[in-house]
Amino acid sequence: TWDNGVTDGVAFTPTATNTYTVTGTDANTCQVTDAVTITVNSLPTVDAGADTAVCDGESITLSGSGAVTYTWDNGVTDGVAFSPTVTTTYTVTGSDANSCQGTDSVTITVNPLPTVSAGADVAICLGESVVVNSTGALTYIWDNGVVEGVPFTPSATETYTVIGTDTNGCQGTDSV
């Protein structure tokens, strides 16, 4: 006979550390007792980190915390950079020193790169000015000292490259 509502040979789930006493009775109705302590270890509070957005092609490193060892799904290795290709929720299982496990998830949103256009190639005569205007992003930075929408006078045939940044901070490039 078990105390604390335990039945001999029937599985149960203890919720806290407790000592369980069993009383054994033989055919002569003689009784003897013994006790066993079941220690219930708490589960680790595993944290996968905050949901994050990255630009397509950008790498990210996922690292769990709150346990000792970590196993991620979807082929991710804890603490090793990788480049996600689509928005995905990644789940980590963390094990503590008692081999107890906790889980947590993090969603990585993959934003596409903007399709930036520097416009069509232009031919001008020496001494003439030209204005470059881009499309496809929010802000634009040109090389060679060129400023978006401001006239300038090239002194020779040149390729000018623009980097456009969208509202997600993702960048695309084009040349004219």
Salt bridges, closest charged atoms under 4 A:
none
